[in-house]
Amino acid sequence: MTRMTHALYYAAAATTAIAGILHLVLAPNILGFNLNTGIFFIVAGVAQLFWVVPMIKKWGRPWYFAGIGGTIILIILFAITRMPDNPITGRAGPISPMALAIEVFQVAFIGLSIAVIIYESKMKKELSGKTTSGRA
């Protein structure tokens, strides 16, 4: 495995870690006026920090897909809670620079995770091709 491919895993881990840290940074301010949202930010932040481990340790596709799915859910929740009269908060939430930064890192995590999946699929295909041709 080359340095470039290692960088792909580390970049994915870094993007989810940064998004998680930003969620945790926001949580104390939110806890004071909205306990549920504050707790949600803590849970989301901790989950995103946890997801660094499967990326760095290369735990495999099920973990990558779960991370992508969870991150997509966070993005959808963000989008819904920014709409007026939404079913979650009943009002449109603010769109702060910190919120936008979190969304950018989350989208980057999804893209990098997809790149990891594609890379691993190509490597598996190459390895199986070499194994099969080596037996002939």
C-alpha positions as CSV (number, residue, x, y, z in Angstrom):
1,M,0.0,0.0,0.0
2,T,1.4,3.4,-1.0
3,R,1.6,6.5,1.0
4,M,-1.1,8.0,-1.2
5,T,-3.6,5.3,-0.3
6,H,-2.8,5.6,3.4
7,A,-3.5,9.3,3.0
8,L,-6.9,8.5,1.7
9,Y,-7.8,6.7,4.9
10,Y,-6.3,9.3,7.1
11,A,-8.0,12.1,5.2
12,A,-11.4,10.4,5.7
13,A,-10.6,9.9,9.4
14,A,-9.6,13.6,9.7
15,T,-12.7,14.9,8.1
16,T,-15.0,13.0,10.4
17,A,-12.9,13.9,13.4
18,I,-13.0,17.6,12.7
19,A,-16.8,17.4,12.2
20,G,-17.1,15.6,15.5
21,I,-14.9,18.0,17.3
22,L,-16.9,20.9,15.9
23,H,-20.2,19.3,17.1
24,L,-18.7,18.9,20.6
25,V,-17.5,22.5,20.6
26,L,-21.1,23.7,19.9
27,A,-22.7,21.4,22.4
28,P,-22.0,23.4,25.6
29,N,-23.5,26.6,24.2
30,I,-26.6,24.7,23.0
31,L,-27.2,22.7,26.3
32,G,-28.1,26.0,28.1
33,F,-31.2,26.7,26.0
34,N,-32.0,23.3,24.3
35,L,-31.1,20.2,26.2
36,N,-32.2,17.8,23.5
37,T,-30.2,19.4,20.8
38,G,-27.2,19.7,23.0
39,I,-27.3,16.0,23.8
40,F,-27.8,15.2,20.1
41,F,-24.6,17.3,19.3
42,I,-22.7,15.4,22.0
43,V,-23.8,12.0,20.7
44,A,-23.1,13.0,17.1
45,G,-19.7,14.4,18.0
46,V,-18.7,11.3,19.9
47,A,-20.0,9.0,17.1
48,Q,-18.0,11.0,14.5
49,L,-14.9,10.8,16.7
50,F,-15.3,7.1,17.1
51,W,-15.5,6.7,13.3
52,V,-11.9,7.7,13.1
53,V,-11.0,4.2,14.3
54,P,-12.7,2.1,11.5
55,M,-11.1,4.4,8.9
56,I,-7.5,4.3,10.3
57,K,-7.7,0.6,11.2
58,K,-9.3,-0.2,7.8
59,W,-12.2,-2.3,9.3
60,G,-13.8,-2.7,6.0
61,R,-16.8,-1.9,3.8
62,P,-19.6,-2.6,6.4
63,W,-18.0,0.0,8.7
64,Y,-17.4,2.5,5.8
65,F,-21.1,2.1,4.7
66,A,-22.3,2.6,8.2
67,G,-20.2,5.8,8.6
68,I,-21.5,7.1,5.3
69,G,-25.1,6.3,6.2
70,G,-24.8,8.0,9.6
71,T,-23.2,11.0,8.1
72,I,-26.0,11.3,5.5
73,I,-28.5,11.2,8.2
74,L,-26.8,14.0,10.0
75,I,-26.8,16.1,6.8
76,I,-30.5,15.4,6.2
77,L,-31.3,16.4,9.8
78,F,-29.3,19.6,9.3
79,A,-31.3,20.4,6.1
80,I,-34.6,19.6,7.6
81,T,-34.0,21.7,10.7
82,R,-33.1,24.7,8.5
83,M,-36.5,24.7,6.8
84,P,-39.3,26.9,8.1
85,D,-42.1,25.0,10.0
86,N,-40.1,21.8,9.9
87,P,-41.4,18.7,11.8
88,I,-38.4,18.6,14.2
89,T,-38.1,22.1,15.7
90,G,-41.1,23.9,14.1
91,R,-38.9,26.7,13.0
92,A,-35.9,27.3,10.7
93,G,-32.6,27.1,12.5
94,P,-29.8,29.5,11.8
95,I,-27.1,28.7,9.3
96,S,-23.8,29.7,11.0
97,P,-20.3,29.5,9.6
98,M,-19.6,26.7,12.1
99,A,-22.6,24.8,10.8
100,L,-21.5,25.2,7.3
101,A,-18.0,24.0,8.2
102,I,-19.4,20.9,9.8
103,E,-21.5,20.2,6.7
104,V,-18.5,20.6,4.4
105,F,-16.4,18.2,6.5
106,Q,-19.3,15.7,6.6
107,V,-19.6,15.8,2.8
108,A,-15.9,15.5,2.4
109,F,-16.0,12.4,4.7
110,I,-18.6,10.8,2.5
111,G,-16.6,11.5,-0.7
112,L,-13.4,10.2,0.8
113,S,-15.1,7.1,2.2
114,I,-16.6,6.4,-1.2
115,A,-13.1,6.8,-2.6
116,V,-11.8,4.2,0.0
117,I,-14.5,1.8,-1.0
118,I,-13.7,2.2,-4.7
119,Y,-10.0,1.8,-4.1
120,E,-10.5,-1.4,-2.0
121,S,-12.8,-2.8,-4.6
122,K,-10.2,-2.2,-7.3
123,M,-7.5,-3.7,-5.2
124,K,-9.6,-6.8,-4.4
125,K,-10.3,-7.2,-8.1
126,E,-6.7,-6.9,-9.0
127,L,-5.6,-9.4,-6.3
128,S,-8.2,-11.9,-7.4
129,G,-7.2,-11.5,-11.0
130,K,-3.5,-12.1,-10.1
131,T,-4.4,-15.2,-8.0
132,T,-6.5,-16.7,-10.7
133,S,-3.9,-16.1,-13.5
134,G,-1.2,-17.4,-11.2
135,R,-3.0,-20.8,-10.9
136,A,-3.2,-21.3,-14.7
